[in-house]
């Protein structure tokens, strides 16, 4: 009895398929060995904390095609367990009727996703749409229906006609008025 004779062309195909299958099996086993420790580390990290350090982070709140605010940070950290972003080199805008009504710049800021509030710290400068500028050590925005609170070395200026120094200021949610409290010195100048 003679063996089955396989043409040379078919033997080459069979050898090529066998080689490809061998490479795939080798890659699968190698990938499993490489990622085994990674998967184990990832599972243990889920019980501890979830943090990310990022460069150039943008956060924004938009509902029903209306933008409420946006914040950009040069660098920042996101803590997933606490839902808090801590940002450095912060700039951003608050919106009213999809138009910028207040812009800000600050050295540091935090965004608490659970509470939905924004706090700016250190060297905070705010510019309102009507030309009023404000400087403060700290600014706290809770939501679009609550007054914005600025505290610590507050300085308010409107052109060269109005300057006020205060401990604390509340800016109305519509950005149309403000209430100054604490030790206050205000100066009103007349145009000549």
mmCIF file of the C-alpha atoms, coordinates in Angstrom:
data_MODEL
# 
_entry.id   MODEL 
# 
loop_
_atom_site.group_PDB 
_atom_site.id 
_atom_site.type_symbol 
_atom_site.label_atom_id 
_atom_site.label_alt_id 
_atom_site.label_comp_id 
_atom_site.label_asym_id 
_atom_site.label_entity_id 
_atom_site.label_seq_id 
_atom_site.pdbx_PDB_ins_code 
_atom_site.Cartn_x 
_atom_site.Cartn_y 
_atom_site.Cartn_z 
_atom_site.occupancy 
_atom_site.B_iso_or_equiv 
_atom_site.pdbx_formal_charge 
_atom_site.auth_seq_id 
_atom_site.auth_comp_id 
_atom_site.auth_asym_id 
_atom_site.auth_atom_id 
_atom_site.pdbx_PDB_model_num 
ATOM 1   C CA . UNK A 1 1   ? 0.000   0.000   0.000  1.00 0.00 ? 1   UNK A CA 1 
ATOM 2   C CA . UNK A 1 2   ? 1.324   3.330   -0.989 1.00 0.00 ? 2   UNK A CA 1 
ATOM 3   C CA . UNK A 1 3   ? 0.933   6.573   1.019  1.00 0.00 ? 3   UNK A CA 1 
ATOM 4   C CA . UNK A 1 4   ? -1.082  9.479   -0.190 1.00 0.00 ? 4   UNK A CA 1 
ATOM 5   C CA . UNK A 1 5   ? 0.957   11.801  -2.265 1.00 0.00 ? 5   UNK A CA 1 
ATOM 6   C CA . UNK A 1 6   ? 0.357   15.492  -1.422 1.00 0.00 ? 6   UNK A CA 1 
ATOM 7   C CA . UNK A 1 7   ? 1.336   17.975  -4.064 1.00 0.00 ? 7   UNK A CA 1 
ATOM 8   C CA . UNK A 1 8   ? 4.249   20.281  -3.192 1.00 0.00 ? 8   UNK A CA 1 
ATOM 9   C CA . UNK A 1 9   ? 2.016   23.384  -3.413 1.00 0.00 ? 9   UNK A CA 1 
ATOM 10  C CA . UNK A 1 10  ? -0.425  22.017  -0.816 1.00 0.00 ? 10  UNK A CA 1 
ATOM 11  C CA . UNK A 1 11  ? 2.455   21.036  1.492  1.00 0.00 ? 11  UNK A CA 1 
ATOM 12  C CA . UNK A 1 12  ? 3.695   24.660  1.391  1.00 0.00 ? 12  UNK A CA 1 
ATOM 13  C CA . UNK A 1 13  ? 0.200   25.951  2.270  1.00 0.00 ? 13  UNK A CA 1 
ATOM 14  C CA . UNK A 1 14  ? -0.025  23.473  5.130  1.00 0.00 ? 14  UNK A CA 1 
ATOM 15  C CA . UNK A 1 15  ? 3.421   24.500  6.461  1.00 0.00 ? 15  UNK A CA 1 
ATOM 16  C CA . UNK A 1 16  ? 2.493   28.223  6.216  1.00 0.00 ? 16  UNK A CA 1 
ATOM 17  C CA . UNK A 1 17  ? -0.800  27.707  8.081  1.00 0.00 ? 17  UNK A CA 1 
ATOM 18  C CA . UNK A 1 18  ? 0.965   25.630  10.735 1.00 0.00 ? 18  UNK A CA 1 
ATOM 19  C CA . UNK A 1 19  ? 3.591   28.393  11.168 1.00 0.00 ? 19  UNK A CA 1 
ATOM 20  C CA . UNK A 1 20  ? 0.921   31.113  11.507 1.00 0.00 ? 20  UNK A CA 1 
ATOM 21  C CA . UNK A 1 21  ? -1.008  29.034  14.071 1.00 0.00 ? 21  UNK A CA 1 
ATOM 22  C CA . UNK A 1 22  ? 2.229   28.481  16.000 1.00 0.00 ? 22  UNK A CA 1 
ATOM 23  C CA . UNK A 1 23  ? 2.989   32.225  16.040 1.00 0.00 ? 23  UNK A CA 1 
ATOM 24  C CA . UNK A 1 24  ? -0.553  33.032  17.206 1.00 0.00 ? 24  UNK A CA 1 
ATOM 25  C CA . UNK A 1 25  ? -0.375  30.463  20.024 1.00 0.00 ? 25  UNK A CA 1 
ATOM 26  C CA . UNK A 1 26  ? 3.045   31.834  21.074 1.00 0.00 ? 26  UNK A CA 1 
ATOM 27  C CA . UNK A 1 27  ? 1.698   35.455  21.033 1.00 0.00 ? 27  UNK A CA 1 
ATOM 28  C CA . UNK A 1 28  ? -1.370  34.476  23.059 1.00 0.00 ? 28  UNK A CA 1 
ATOM 29  C CA . UNK A 1 29  ? 0.691   32.709  25.736 1.00 0.00 ? 29  UNK A CA 1 
ATOM 30  C CA . UNK A 1 30  ? 3.238   35.566  25.894 1.00 0.00 ? 30  UNK A CA 1 
ATOM 31  C CA . UNK A 1 31  ? 0.481   38.211  26.184 1.00 0.00 ? 31  UNK A CA 1 
ATOM 32  C CA . UNK A 1 32  ? -1.101  36.245  29.031 1.00 0.00 ? 32  UNK A CA 1 
ATOM 33  C CA . UNK A 1 33  ? 2.199   36.121  30.917 1.00 0.00 ? 33  UNK A CA 1 
ATOM 34  C CA . UNK A 1 34  ? 2.831   39.861  30.397 1.00 0.00 ? 34  UNK A CA 1 
ATOM 35  C CA . UNK A 1 35  ? -0.638  41.056  31.416 1.00 0.00 ? 35  UNK A CA 1 
ATOM 36  C CA . UNK A 1 36  ? -1.141  38.586  34.284 1.00 0.00 ? 36  UNK A CA 1 
ATOM 37  C CA . UNK A 1 37  ? 0.539   40.915  36.811 1.00 0.00 ? 37  UNK A CA 1 
ATOM 38  C CA . UNK A 1 38  ? -1.100  43.989  35.283 1.00 0.00 ? 38  UNK A CA 1 
ATOM 39  C CA . UNK A 1 39  ? -4.596  42.530  35.684 1.00 0.00 ? 39  UNK A CA 1 
ATOM 40  C CA . UNK A 1 40  ? -3.832  41.518  39.265 1.00 0.00 ? 40  UNK A CA 1 
ATOM 41  C CA . UNK A 1 41  ? -2.557  45.052  40.089 1.00 0.00 ? 41  UNK A CA 1 
ATOM 42  C CA . UNK A 1 42  ? -5.604  46.614  38.464 1.00 0.00 ? 42  UNK A CA 1 
ATOM 43  C CA . UNK A 1 43  ? -7.991  44.467  40.530 1.00 0.00 ? 43  UNK A CA 1 
ATOM 44  C CA . UNK A 1 44  ? -6.272  45.406  43.807 1.00 0.00 ? 44  UNK A CA 1 
ATOM 45  C CA . UNK A 1 45  ? -6.183  49.102  42.836 1.00 0.00 ? 45  UNK A CA 1 
ATOM 46  C CA . UNK A 1 46  ? -9.976  49.186  42.427 1.00 0.00 ? 46  UNK A CA 1 
ATOM 47  C CA . UNK A 1 47  ? -10.406 48.673  46.158 1.00 0.00 ? 47  UNK A CA 1 
ATOM 48  C CA . UNK A 1 48  ? -7.947  51.443  47.040 1.00 0.00 ? 48  UNK A CA 1 
ATOM 49  C CA . UNK A 1 49  ? -8.174  54.636  45.009 1.00 0.00 ? 49  UNK A CA 1 
ATOM 50  C CA . UNK A 1 50  ? -8.546  55.734  41.431 1.00 0.00 ? 50  UNK A CA 1 
ATOM 51  C CA . UNK A 1 51  ? -6.424  58.741  40.581 1.00 0.00 ? 51  UNK A CA 1 
ATOM 52  C CA . UNK A 1 52  ? -5.127  60.243  37.370 1.00 0.00 ? 52  UNK A CA 1 
ATOM 53  C CA . UNK A 1 53  ? -2.541  62.977  36.877 1.00 0.00 ? 53  UNK A CA 1 
ATOM 54  C CA . UNK A 1 54  ? -3.191  64.859  33.652 1.00 0.00 ? 54  UNK A CA 1 
ATOM 55  C CA . UNK A 1 55  ? -1.790  67.743  31.674 1.00 0.00 ? 55  UNK A CA 1 
ATOM 56  C CA . UNK A 1 56  ? -4.161  70.110  29.879 1.00 0.00 ? 56  UNK A CA 1 
ATOM 57  C CA . UNK A 1 57  ? -7.543  69.121  31.329 1.00 0.00 ? 57  UNK A CA 1 
ATOM 58  C CA . UNK A 1 58  ? -10.857 70.719  30.270 1.00 0.00 ? 58  UNK A CA 1 
ATOM 59  C CA . UNK A 1 59  ? -14.049 70.341  32.314 1.00 0.00 ? 59  UNK A CA 1 
ATOM 60  C CA . UNK A 1 60  ? -17.407 71.698  31.204 1.00 0.00 ? 60  UNK A CA 1 
ATOM 61  C CA . UNK A 1 61  ? -21.077 71.558  32.200 1.00 0.00 ? 61  UNK A CA 1 
ATOM 62  C CA . UNK A 1 62  ? -23.714 71.591  29.489 1.00 0.00 ? 62  UNK A CA 1 
ATOM 63  C CA . UNK A 1 63  ? -27.400 70.750  29.888 1.00 0.00 ? 63  UNK A CA 1 
ATOM 64  C CA . UNK A 1 64  ? -30.108 70.861  27.240 1.00 0.00 ? 64  UNK A CA 1 
ATOM 65  C CA . UNK A 1 65  ? -27.706 72.486  24.738 1.00 0.00 ? 65  UNK A CA 1 
ATOM 66  C CA . UNK A 1 66  ? -26.941 75.281  27.249 1.00 0.00 ? 66  UNK A CA 1 
ATOM 67  C CA . UNK A 1 67  ? -23.364 75.691  28.451 1.00 0.00 ? 67  UNK A CA 1 
ATOM 68  C CA . UNK A 1 68  ? -23.084 76.741  32.113 1.00 0.00 ? 68  UNK A CA 1 
ATOM 69  C CA . UNK A 1 69  ? -19.330 76.772  32.656 1.00 0.00 ? 69  UNK A CA 1 
ATOM 70  C CA . UNK A 1 70  ? -16.000 75.532  31.379 1.00 0.00 ? 70  UNK A CA 1 
ATOM 71  C CA . UNK A 1 71  ? -12.645 75.218  33.131 1.00 0.00 ? 71  UNK A CA 1 
ATOM 72  C CA . UNK A 1 72  ? -9.202  74.570  31.692 1.00 0.00 ? 72  UNK A CA 1 
ATOM 73  C CA . UNK A 1 73  ? -6.259  73.544  33.893 1.00 0.00 ? 73  UNK A CA 1 
ATOM 74  C CA . UNK A 1 74  ? -2.623  73.408  32.766 1.00 0.00 ? 74  UNK A CA 1 
ATOM 75  C CA . UNK A 1 75  ? -2.165  70.372  35.000 1.00 0.00 ? 75  UNK A CA 1 
ATOM 76  C CA . UNK A 1 76  ? -4.427  68.519  37.374 1.00 0.00 ? 76  UNK A CA 1 
ATOM 77  C CA . UNK A 1 77  ? -5.308  65.411  39.300 1.00 0.00 ? 77  UNK A CA 1 
ATOM 78  C CA . UNK A 1 78  ? -8.577  63.490  39.205 1.00 0.00 ? 78  UNK A CA 1 
ATOM 79  C CA . UNK A 1 79  ? -9.607  61.389  42.196 1.00 0.00 ? 79  UNK A CA 1 
ATOM 80  C CA . UNK A 1 80  ? -12.281 58.964  40.992 1.00 0.00 ? 80  UNK A CA 1 
ATOM 81  C CA . UNK A 1 81  ? -13.292 57.788  44.472 1.00 0.00 ? 81  UNK A CA 1 
ATOM 82  C CA . UNK A 1 82  ? -13.991 61.313  45.713 1.00 0.00 ? 82  UNK A CA 1 
ATOM 83  C CA . UNK A 1 83  ? -15.024 62.671  42.262 1.00 0.00 ? 83  UNK A CA 1 
ATOM 84  C CA . UNK A 1 84  ? -12.802 65.715  42.740 1.00 0.00 ? 84  UNK A CA 1 
ATOM 85  C CA . UNK A 1 85  ? -10.518 67.364  40.190 1.00 0.00 ? 85  UNK A CA 1 
ATOM 86  C CA . UNK A 1 86  ? -7.693  69.532  41.520 1.00 0.00 ? 86  UNK A CA 1 
ATOM 87  C CA . UNK A 1 87  ? -6.360  71.908  38.867 1.00 0.00 ? 87  UNK A CA 1 
ATOM 88  C CA . UNK A 1 88  ? -3.333  74.193  38.551 1.00 0.00 ? 88  UNK A CA 1 
ATOM 89  C CA . UNK A 1 89  ? -3.109  77.194  36.211 1.00 0.00 ? 89  UNK A CA 1 
ATOM 90  C CA . UNK A 1 90  ? -6.879  77.523  35.898 1.00 0.00 ? 90  UNK A CA 1 
ATOM 91  C CA . UNK A 1 91  ? -8.779  79.661  33.373 1.00 0.00 ? 91  UNK A CA 1 
ATOM 92  C CA . UNK A 1 92  ? -12.433 79.448  32.441 1.00 0.00 ? 92  UNK A CA 1 
ATOM 93  C CA . UNK A 1 93  ? -15.818 80.975  31.798 1.00 0.00 ? 93  UNK A CA 1 
ATOM 94  C CA . UNK A 1 94  ? -19.306 81.029  33.273 1.00 0.00 ? 94  UNK A CA 1 
ATOM 95  C CA . UNK A 1 95  ? -22.151 81.375  30.786 1.00 0.00 ? 95  UNK A CA 1 
ATOM 96  C CA . UNK A 1 96  ? -25.596 82.949  30.780 1.00 0.00 ? 96  UNK A CA 1 
ATOM 97  C CA . UNK A 1 97  ? -27.884 82.330  27.787 1.00 0.00 ? 97  UNK A CA 1 
ATOM 98  C CA . UNK A 1 98  ? -24.967 80.618  25.970 1.00 0.00 ? 98  UNK A CA 1 
ATOM 99  C CA . UNK A 1 99  ? -22.827 83.793  26.155 1.00 0.00 ? 99  UNK A CA 1 
ATOM 100 C CA . UNK A 1 100 ? -19.782 84.361  28.334 1.00 0.00 ? 100 UNK A CA 1 
ATOM 101 C CA . UNK A 1 101 ? -20.900 86.439  31.295 1.00 0.00 ? 101 UNK A CA 1 
ATOM 102 C CA . UNK A 1 102 ? -17.893 85.947  33.566 1.00 0.00 ? 102 UNK A CA 1 
ATOM 103 C CA . UNK A 1 103 ? -14.301 84.846  32.872 1.00 0.00 ? 103 UNK A CA 1 
ATOM 104 C CA . UNK A 1 104 ? -11.764 83.857  35.492 1.00 0.00 ? 104 UNK A CA 1 
ATOM 105 C CA . UNK A 1 105 ? -8.136  82.982  36.060 1.00 0.00 ? 105 UNK A CA 1 
ATOM 106 C CA . UNK A 1 106 ? -6.622  81.408  39.173 1.00 0.00 ? 106 UNK A CA 1 
ATOM 107 C CA . UNK A 1 107 ? -3.471  79.603  40.315 1.00 0.00 ? 107 UNK A CA 1 
ATOM 108 C CA . UNK A 1 108 ? -5.432  76.670  41.751 1.00 0.00 ? 108 UNK A CA 1 
ATOM 109 C CA . UNK A 1 109 ? -8.957  75.323  41.624 1.00 0.00 ? 109 UNK A CA 1 
ATOM 110 C CA . UNK A 1 110 ? -11.087 72.312  42.482 1.00 0.00 ? 110 UNK A CA 1 
ATOM 111 C CA . UNK A 1 111 ? -14.192 70.842  40.913 1.00 0.00 ? 111 UNK A CA 1 
ATOM 112 C CA . UNK A 1 112 ? -16.332 68.520  43.030 1.00 0.00 ? 112 UNK A CA 1 
ATOM 113 C CA . UNK A 1 113 ? -18.430 66.411  40.647 1.00 0.00 ? 113 UNK A CA 1 
ATOM 114 C CA . UNK A 1 114 ? -20.661 65.008  43.412 1.00 0.00 ? 114 UNK A CA 1 
ATOM 115 C CA . UNK A 1 115 ? -21.577 68.448  44.779 1.00 0.00 ? 115 UNK A CA 1 
ATOM 116 C CA . UNK A 1 116 ? -21.262 70.167  41.385 1.00 0.00 ? 116 UNK A CA 1 
ATOM 117 C CA . UNK A 1 117 ? -19.336 73.135  42.785 1.00 0.00 ? 117 UNK A CA 1 
ATOM 118 C CA . UNK A 1 118 ? -16.179 74.973  41.719 1.00 0.00 ? 118 UNK A CA 1 
ATOM 119 C CA . UNK A 1 119 ? -13.705 76.611  44.094 1.00 0.00 ? 119 UNK A CA 1 
ATOM 120 C CA . UNK A 1 120 ? -10.803 78.807  42.934 1.00 0.00 ? 120 UNK A CA 1 
ATOM 121 C CA . UNK A 1 121 ? -7.833  79.488  45.252 1.00 0.00 ? 121 UNK A CA 1 
ATOM 122 C CA . UNK A 1 122 ? -4.867  81.842  45.174 1.00 0.00 ? 122 UNK A CA 1 
ATOM 123 C CA . UNK A 1 123 ? -4.500  84.805  42.849 1.00 0.00 ? 123 UNK A CA 1 
ATOM 124 C CA . UNK A 1 124 ? -8.049  84.635  41.523 1.00 0.00 ? 124 UNK A CA 1 
ATOM 125 C CA . UNK A 1 125 ? -9.036  87.281  38.966 1.00 0.00 ? 125 UNK A CA 1 
ATOM 126 C CA . UNK A 1 126 ? -12.576 87.560  37.587 1.00 0.00 ? 126 UNK A CA 1 
ATOM 127 C CA . UNK A 1 127 ? -13.855 89.737  34.744 1.00 0.00 ? 127 UNK A CA 1 
ATOM 128 C CA . UNK A 1 128 ? -17.599 90.286  34.368 1.00 0.00 ? 128 UNK A CA 1 
ATOM 129 C CA . UNK A 1 129 ? -19.279 91.064  31.063 1.00 0.00 ? 129 UNK A CA 1 
ATOM 130 C CA . UNK A 1 130 ? -20.086 94.653  32.092 1.00 0.00 ? 130 UNK A CA 1 
ATOM 131 C CA . UNK A 1 131 ? -16.428 95.572  32.700 1.00 0.00 ? 131 UNK A CA 1 
ATOM 132 C CA . UNK A 1 132 ? -16.208 94.894  36.440 1.00 0.00 ? 132 UNK A CA 1 
ATOM 133 C CA . UNK A 1 133 ? -13.041 93.108  37.560 1.00 0.00 ? 133 UNK A CA 1 
ATOM 134 C CA . UNK A 1 134 ? -12.623 91.305  40.839 1.00 0.00 ? 134 UNK A CA 1 
ATOM 135 C CA . UNK A 1 135 ? -9.564  89.918  42.626 1.00 0.00 ? 135 UNK A CA 1 
ATOM 136 C CA . UNK A 1 136 ? -9.823  87.566  45.601 1.00 0.00 ? 136 UNK A CA 1 
ATOM 137 C CA . UNK A 1 137 ? -7.994  84.853  47.489 1.00 0.00 ? 137 UNK A CA 1 
ATOM 138 C CA . UNK A 1 138 ? -10.897 82.419  47.064 1.00 0.00 ? 138 UNK A CA 1 
ATOM 139 C CA . UNK A 1 139 ? -14.013 82.198  44.879 1.00 0.00 ? 139 UNK A CA 1 
ATOM 140 C CA . UNK A 1 140 ? -16.766 79.579  45.350 1.00 0.00 ? 140 UNK A CA 1 
ATOM 141 C CA . UNK A 1 141 ? -19.432 78.795  42.724 1.00 0.00 ? 141 UNK A CA 1 
ATOM 142 C CA . UNK A 1 142 ? -22.109 76.313  43.833 1.00 0.00 ? 142 UNK A CA 1 
ATOM 143 C CA . UNK A 1 143 ? -24.590 76.338  40.950 1.00 0.00 ? 143 UNK A CA 1 
ATOM 144 C CA . UNK A 1 144 ? -26.232 78.718  38.490 1.00 0.00 ? 144 UNK A CA 1 
ATOM 145 C CA . UNK A 1 145 ? -29.009 79.581  40.996 1.00 0.00 ? 145 UNK A CA 1 
ATOM 146 C CA . UNK A 1 146 ? -26.848 80.417  44.032 1.00 0.00 ? 146 UNK A CA 1 
ATOM 147 C CA . UNK A 1 147 ? -24.742 83.562  44.594 1.00 0.00 ? 147 UNK A CA 1 
ATOM 148 C CA . UNK A 1 148 ? -21.014 83.291  43.912 1.00 0.00 ? 148 UNK A CA 1 
ATOM 149 C CA . UNK A 1 149 ? -18.948 83.953  47.041 1.00 0.00 ? 149 UNK A CA 1 
ATOM 150 C CA . UNK A 1 150 ? -15.516 85.640  46.868 1.00 0.00 ? 150 UNK A CA 1 
ATOM 151 C CA . UNK A 1 151 ? -13.463 85.921  50.058 1.00 0.00 ? 151 UNK A CA 1 
ATOM 152 C CA . UNK A 1 152 ? -10.120 87.236  51.265 1.00 0.00 ? 152 UNK A CA 1 
ATOM 153 C CA . UNK A 1 153 ? -8.504  90.473  50.068 1.00 0.00 ? 153 UNK A CA 1 
ATOM 154 C CA . UNK A 1 154 ? -11.367 91.157  47.671 1.00 0.00 ? 154 UNK A CA 1 
ATOM 155 C CA . UNK A 1 155 ? -10.832 94.074  45.293 1.00 0.00 ? 155 UNK A CA 1 
ATOM 156 C CA . UNK A 1 156 ? -13.611 95.179  42.946 1.00 0.00 ? 156 UNK A CA 1 
ATOM 157 C CA . UNK A 1 157 ? -13.046 97.720  40.195 1.00 0.00 ? 157 UNK A CA 1 
ATOM 158 C CA . UNK A 1 158 ? -15.315 99.224  37.548 1.00 0.00 ? 158 UNK A CA 1 
ATOM 159 C CA . UNK A 1 159 ? -13.308 101.238 35.040 1.00 0.00 ? 159 UNK A CA 1 
ATOM 160 C CA . UNK A 1 160 ? -11.600 104.048 36.974 1.00 0.00 ? 160 UNK A CA 1 
ATOM 161 C CA . UNK A 1 161 ? -14.866 105.199 38.596 1.00 0.00 ? 161 UNK A CA 1 
ATOM 162 C CA . UNK A 1 162 ? -15.365 102.606 41.327 1.00 0.00 ? 162 UNK A CA 1 
ATOM 163 C CA . UNK A 1 163 ? -12.930 100.710 43.554 1.00 0.00 ? 163 UNK A CA 1 
ATOM 164 C CA . UNK A 1 164 ? -13.883 98.682  46.616 1.00 0.00 ? 164 UNK A CA 1 
ATOM 165 C CA . UNK A 1 165 ? -11.790 96.604  49.008 1.00 0.00 ? 165 UNK A CA 1 
ATOM 166 C CA . UNK A 1 166 ? -13.647 94.075  51.155 1.00 0.00 ? 166 UNK A CA 1 
ATOM 167 C CA . UNK A 1 167 ? -13.419 90.850  53.142 1.00 0.00 ? 167 UNK A CA 1 
ATOM 168 C CA . UNK A 1 168 ? -16.241 89.147  51.261 1.00 0.00 ? 168 UNK A CA 1 
ATOM 169 C CA . UNK A 1 169 ? -18.556 89.685  48.291 1.00 0.00 ? 169 UNK A CA 1 
ATOM 170 C CA . UNK A 1 170 ? -21.633 87.843  47.010 1.00 0.00 ? 170 UNK A CA 1 
ATOM 171 C CA . UNK A 1 171 ? -22.296 88.083  43.276 1.00 0.00 ? 171 UNK A CA 1 
ATOM 172 C CA . UNK A 1 172 ? -25.917 87.446  42.269 1.00 0.00 ? 172 UNK A CA 1 
ATOM 173 C CA . UNK A 1 173 ? -26.592 84.375  40.082 1.00 0.00 ? 173 UNK A CA 1 
ATOM 174 C CA . UNK A 1 174 ? -27.467 86.633  37.142 1.00 0.00 ? 174 UNK A CA 1 
ATOM 175 C CA . UNK A 1 175 ? -24.179 88.586  37.604 1.00 0.00 ? 175 UNK A CA 1 
ATOM 176 C CA . UNK A 1 176 ? -26.167 91.858  37.715 1.00 0.00 ? 176 UNK A CA 1 
ATOM 177 C CA . UNK A 1 177 ? -25.533 92.884  41.338 1.00 0.00 ? 177 UNK A CA 1 
ATOM 178 C CA . UNK A 1 178 ? -23.250 92.183  44.257 1.00 0.00 ? 178 UNK A CA 1 
ATOM 179 C CA . UNK A 1 179 ? -23.297 92.511  48.036 1.00 0.00 ? 179 UNK A CA 1 
ATOM 180 C CA . UNK A 1 180 ? -20.153 93.564  49.904 1.00 0.00 ? 180 UNK A CA 1 
ATOM 181 C CA . UNK A 1 181 ? -19.733 92.423  53.535 1.00 0.00 ? 181 UNK A CA 1 
ATOM 182 C CA . UNK A 1 182 ? -17.083 92.627  56.258 1.00 0.00 ? 182 UNK A CA 1 
ATOM 183 C CA . UNK A 1 183 ? -14.473 95.377  56.507 1.00 0.00 ? 183 UNK A CA 1 
ATOM 184 C CA . UNK A 1 184 ? -15.007 97.479  53.414 1.00 0.00 ? 184 UNK A CA 1 
ATOM 185 C CA . UNK A 1 185 ? -13.474 100.569 51.846 1.00 0.00 ? 185 UNK A CA 1 
ATOM 186 C CA . UNK A 1 186 ? -15.194 101.859 48.717 1.00 0.00 ? 186 UNK A CA 1 
ATOM 187 C CA . UNK A 1 187 ? -14.254 104.820 46.536 1.00 0.00 ? 187 UNK A CA 1 
ATOM 188 C CA . UNK A 1 188 ? -16.387 106.326 43.808 1.00 0.00 ? 188 UNK A CA 1 
ATOM 189 C CA . UNK A 1 189 ? -14.774 108.726 41.351 1.00 0.00 ? 189 UNK A CA 1 
ATOM 190 C CA . UNK A 1 190 ? -16.509 111.197 39.097 1.00 0.00 ? 190 UNK A CA 1 
ATOM 191 C CA . UNK A 1 191 ? -15.615 111.540 35.421 1.00 0.00 ? 191 UNK A CA 1 
ATOM 192 C CA . UNK A 1 192 ? -14.329 115.041 34.648 1.00 0.00 ? 192 UNK A CA 1 
# 
